[in-house]
Amino acid sequence: MKLSCLQENLARGLSTVGRAVATRTTLPITGHVLIATEGGRLKLSATNLEIALTCWIGAQVEEEGAITIPARLLTDFVNSLPTEKIEISLPARSRQIRLVCARNEATIGGMDADDFPPIPHVEGGAGLELDPKSLHTAISQVVFAAATDDSRPVLTGIHTLMEDSELTLAAADGFRLSVYRLALPKPVSERTEVIIPARALNEVNRLLSEEEEPVQMTLNANKTQVLFRLKNVELVSQLIQGTFPNYSQLIPAGHTSKAVVSVADFLRETRIASIFARDGSGIVRLQFAAGDELTPGKMSISARAEEIGDNLGEIDAMVDGEEAKIAFNGKYLQDVLAVLENGQVALETTSPSSPGVLRPVGVENYVHVVMPMFVQW
């Protein structure tokens, strides 16, 4: 193998695939990155056997070849080089790659490319073409609500339903639920539902920020793997097998009180209250009441910690219905408010012991449900 490429391109490519490199593993080669020539470009691949990332970067290829190199060593070395051209060579039947950049050179030992775990070839199942900006919004407003512990594996994933002209993403961890419905440019041929690991969608979301061309999402025929194809990157992930809870019954059908407030104001006051809530089980208390003809309604946001102190903040609110009070975990409130676009959000409640529902004003395709915390008022 013999080729040359720009340092910044190689560094960016290694950063992209590096997220799939296994950190703690009994299979040493999964701590490596596969370097190979393909179609006149340089291909970088990494896998932890659950997620596989492949990235292609521009290069001048003189001789074809492939090898795997320890990912961390290679990445650290390339990142520290000047922004010049890097020449990479691998003598025939050798396992040592040579890199030359400006006045720096290094030799790094690797392993045979044939020993690298094969990247799954995903085809034969349902496929979609998605707008990157819309998909980025959908993932951002759902993925944070997935569970992070493995006690119920299905909850560590995002329930993904393709039906008619809609893609619905839903995540729940037992304390909150996020549901986002994304319109599709054309209807799907059959109803399909799978559970995609939240970690995989987080990686896709990270890649979407610079993407402008449509993203291809493809399932395999057995519904065990999903492929996301971007312009120069492909991500393949194993799917989670199991039955996701019927979340539609968790969304309250009605409410007795509704407060519409500014997202930015609500987030700011929740962050302030959360400072005091740290020593008070994370509890943030909300109370809201309608105003009269001359004064607007208001929402008070407070927290208190025994023997330390308390705080109280107020924001304007358009209140419809009865006066209400309810308490939530401050982190859960911050998580959802932080991913909403600046504007207004409606909080709907029925009682202090019933779930609270957050809906961005003017947005029909997103809903977030938070379970309340039981407190002494």
C-alpha positions, 0 to 999 in steps of 0.5 A: 500500500502506498498513498498520500492524503492531507493531515486534516482529512485523516485526522477528521476521518479518524475522529469520525470512526474513533467513536466506534473503537472498542475501549475495554475488550477481550478482542484486541483487534477491535481496538484497531482501525482498519486502513484500506484503499477503495475506489481511489480513496482511503477507507477507515473502519472501526467496530466494537461489534455493536456499532461499525463506522466507516469513513472515506477520505480523499487520497492519492493512491499509488498502490492498493493495500489494507492493514489494521493499526492501534486506533489511539496511537495512530489518532494521537500521532496524526492529531499532533502532526502539522497540517501538511501532506501525509505519506503512508506506505506499507511494504508487501507482506509487512505488518508495519505501516510507515507515515511521513509528514513534513519532518516527522516520520513514524513506524507503527506495527499493526495486524492483518486486515483479514483478521478484522471483524467484517462490517455487516452488509445491510440490505433487503429490508425497509429503506428510507431517505431522510432530510438531515436537518429534520432527522437531527431535530427528531433525534435530538428531541428524543434520544436523551429520554432513553434509559442508560442502564441495562436493566431493561435493554429495550429502554436503552433504544429508540422505538422506530416506527415506519408507517404510511407517510410517517416515521415515529421515534419514541424513547422512555426510561420509566420516568419520562417519555419523548415522542417525535413524528417525522413526515416522510417524503413518500409513504412506506410500503409496509408498517415496520417497527424496530428498536435502534440503540440510543448510542447508535442514534447519538452517533448518527446525530453527531454526524448530521450536523455538517450533512446536507444531502439526504440520509439513507436508512436501511434495515436488513431483511431479518430486522437485526441491523440498520445502516445509515448512509451519509455522503462520506460515512456509513454507520451500521448498528445491531438492533435491540430485540424485544417488545417496546412498551405501549407508550401511547397509553402513557400520554394523558388524554386531557388536562385541567390546567395549562401554562404557556411560558417562554422556553428560555425563561423556563429553562433559566429559572429551572437551572437556578432552582436546580442549584438548590435542588441538588441537596434536596433530591433534585426536586423543583416545584412549580406553581402557576395561577391565572392573572386578571385583566390587567396582570398576566398569569405567573409560574413560580419555580422553586427549590429548597434543601433542608439546612441549606436554603431555598429559592423562588423565581417567577416567570410570566405565563398564560394560564388556562384552567385551575391553579396548579402545583406539581414537582419534577426532577430538575434534571428531567425538566432541563433535559427537555427544555434544552433541546426545544427551539426558542419559543413557547412551551405549554405545560399541561397538568391534571393533579400533583400526582399525574404526569406533566405534559410538555408541548412546544407551542405551534408544533403538533408532532412532538410531545414529552411526558414527565412523571411527577415527584411526590412532595410535601407542599 
